[in-house]
Amino acid sequence: MAAGKEIRGKIKSVENTKKITKAMEMVAASKMRKAQDRMRATRPYSEKVRQIVGNLSLANPEYSHHFMVKNEGKAAGFVVVTTDKGLCGGLNTNVLRATTTKIKEVQAEGLDVRTVAIGNKGFGFLNRVGAKVVSHAIGLGDTAHLERLIGPVKVLLDAYEAGEISTVYLCYTKFINTMKQESVVEQLLPLSAADMQAGAGGRDWDYLYEPDAQTVIDELLVRYIEAQVYQAVAESMASEQSARMVAMKAATDNAGNVIGELKLVYNKTRQAGITKELSEIVAGAAAV
């Protein structure tokens, strides 16, 4: 058995780790509520923009924006949203696994891959696997800011408009509830007519345009893409804090179990030492 001093040192070390994980759990719980509020606040805007875009696409069937036209480009684009920090369970692993699977499917079709990394974990992973990272945004903090996301994403949008990219995919973690987050890989471009009509809710609307319908649709579709990316980042941040809180709670509970086991071993070791000393004393007394 290990010496009692060694076991006491291990117990002290695990207790210090338990204090850290407990503090991280409480911090993540506080940030989680704020992140969920921000994520839920953006959903109505994203849904409303989609609804208006759907209405406009139905009201002007003779005009198709280039975001709704499939290109014959020789590459596919991926916007990969991950976290900047770790210690959040399998959150990043799951979304990166789903992204890797989709990338392999695209490459099997003979297409090149261009990626935009949002989050430090995804940026590091894409560089390690040798993917072509055309732009990135890291160090976003606890709050997503649209102005920091527009630039990196616009690189892929410009390449799509130029006909270099045939499809753009958005990869992120969707927040379901505190205990469940889902990895999502969805097509961002081209926008399908079916998606637009679903956003319109089956109703036929007409609008007055200023200056003209084409200009309004062009600007609105860009805002729609930006809203989708921002919503994905907000969902990912809410998922991150939820996953970190759950992971740190599990770590705290495991540390408590380890401390209990180490104390049991320590007590057995101490009792064995006392029994040995008593046996030596008895043996010495009997010899005298």
Helices and strands as residue ranges (DSSP letters): H 4-59, G 66-68, E 75-81, H 91-108, E 112-118, H 120-128, E 132-137, H 146-161, E 165-177, E 180-189, H 193-200, H 213-287
